[in-house]
Amino acid sequence: MISNAFQDPTSAAAFQTAAWAFWVLTGLCLGSFSNVVIHRLPRGRSLVRPGSHCPRCRRPVAFYDNVPVLSWLLLRGRCRHCEKPISWRYPLVELLGGLLAAAVWRHWEGQWAWAAAALAALIALLCVAFIDCDTFLIPDELSLGLAAAGILLSPLNAGLGGAFWGRLGASVGGAVFGLALCWGVAAAGEKLFKREAMGAGDVKLLAGVGAWTGALGAFDTLMLASFVGAGYGVWLLASGRIKRQEPIPFGPYLSLGAMITFFYKLPLGFPFNL
Ligand SMILES: [Zn+2]
């Protein structure tokens, strides 16, 4: 008798578990790669060569010391050779990569192509958040890359609604709307407060986000980012952690807002979705 693996309940469950493990492990590895991107992209260094090495003693990191999260825990956050501490941010970014992959697969289980595309975009947003925190810059490779990839992959994006041309149109429209909206708000903010609140990097990033989430998603992302960013900024000021004129990067809030908008349609687009 010929058995079909997908009709046999035990194999189907095993396949499901294997798929979950595959996505979470992929996410952890992408998180590990994000650490490389976050460190090297703003410095204009190659993302491939040389391989991972300790930033202090320059010795290469062996593959068994490069297992996401686990190696950091086993080495108790220290380099095997020079024993200098390795920032907790490395395992955090790896863990976030794994969590994003789990969230993607929970949301779009079975949709392999779209899940891969969405995860790549979310990983790019993760890199943007940390790079902007470190450098106050958002590399064009990530913001414009998101815009280009979002438009190219829009036929896979069921969240944009419609069929091929509808999705493509919604993606291009979302990018243009995101760009115009963020530019408008940035220009108005500069006039009002006489200082730059958002930079060109933020404007290009919201165009990238719009290409994936559509116009309403870009709007929701900016609203969410403003709420969370303003709230956090007020808390920083009130607790005396920053001074009034000290700039805080906006990219991390845009990235966070975009990540939420990727999964959930919010009622924040209220004036437009009546
Ligand atoms: Zn070292």
Boltz pocket constraint, residues with backbone or C-beta under 6 A from the ligand:
constraints:
  - pocket:
      binder: B
      contacts: [[A, 54], [A, 55], [A, 56], [A, 57], [A, 58], [A, 59], [A, 79], [A, 80], [A, 81], [A, 82], [A, 83], [A, 84]]
      max_distance: 6.0
